């Protein structure tokens, strides 16, 4: 590895980030065709990444034949199974040089064996633009002193360190942002806010939605007066409802849902792929209140996460209802399938669709700002970026406090001695909400024929599932607070009509 080149690479990227205004960064896509970017990235990766060279060679694909975007779209998709897990980590990096990356994050797989994701400063800087979009457009953090409290799990997990670094880059760009990193230590988060929060004009909490709600509720119970801190929220890892957003906003005294909370569409594989904007939130709230419009737009009776993305940073495609993306990272990815179901909608197509339903989101944002400020404003957060919507993993995982929980983890809990004699092995894994909109992990388990439901069996099964989740799934063990880890087990008799109808193919998860 050439240390001089590495230095120049870092300096060039950092200077570009520091000196380019956000508005200009968000307009780059208007001048550079996505097709050109896709082909340039492909040619670079096909030439310089040993694993991708081998991947193409094994499929007898000559990279020089990929000349148009249509050719690009015929390339086989890559995924963890057929690509990431099949080659040595260094071979997934350019020139086979792992040392050209300066940071490695880990994510858990279904076996609990982590996947490693290397990256370099330059990869973080392009993701920092997503955070700049949020802090500038949604929180006015260019003009307000801001305490950013990192409530994501710290350590090798991607959320905490990545977010910390991106917020610090914003501070170096001139934003009056100060970062503190209590991680997912609830007592420390509350102490930090009460001791430091009043010194700043606003406090931003960054973490998983159910965990942030738990922090807020615990604070209320302990007498924390949230409204004095002008709380804003940055969240990732879960789909949540607009009712949930409203409830949490009310509890911290932040009445404007368009400008007080933002969800990221992020992944360990490639950082932040897209982010909510005031515009996307305004649209999603309209769709939440108009389910017929939502069904017409998304084709399903459930509300996905809706974000905007920058096509110069991440190139999205849809294949058979599944999202593929391409993007540059420590491990560059070409047509990568992370098993998320969803779709893409251009900016113009979105506004045209909404106009057909009698809704103008830009005017709605404008009137909201006029109401809260008393004067006419040109709404921040309106950029002609395309939209991507995400229903979540299509491979039967459920997301809980940002941890992907796999049916395989639960299966092992039911296969332990004694327990296996009580059950058929069938179960349904769900994340549910109680009356106060707190999440809990629900596992409905089918008892073996002839066995009766008992509290003793229920407790033993819950305990066995929990111990295996903690053993097998390092994300679960590190992301989910201990008081939320024990699953709520419900037992049913064999052939229960609702969950285990006889003769019907069984699904192990439900949304």
Buried (B, 14 or more C-beta within 10 A) or exposed (E): EEEEEBEEBBEEBBEEBEEEEBEEBBBBBEEEEBBEBBBEBBBBBBEBBBBBBBBBEEEEBEBEEBEEBEEBBEBBBBBBEBBBEBBEBBBBBBEBBBEBBBBBBBBBBBEBEBBBBBBBBBBBBBBBBBBBBBBBBBBBBBEBEBBBBBBBBBBBBBBBBBBBBBBBBBBEBEBBBBBBBBBBBBEBBBEBBBEBBEEBBBBBBBBBBBBBBBBBBBBEEEEBEBEEBBBBBBBBBBBBBBEBBBBBBEBBBBEBBBBBBBBBBBBBBBBBBBBBBBBBBBBBBBBBEBEEBBBEBBEBEEBBBBBBBBBBBBBBBEEEEBBBBBBBBBBBBBBBBBBBBBBBBEBEEBBEBBEEEEBBBBEBBBBBBEEEEEEEBEBBBBBBBBBBBBBBBBBBBBBBBBBBBBBBBBBBBBEBEEBEEBBBEBBBBBBEBEEEBEBBBBBBBBBEEEBEEEEEBBEBBBBBBBEBBBBBBBBBBBBBBEEBBBBBBBBBBBBBEEBBEEEEEEEBBBE
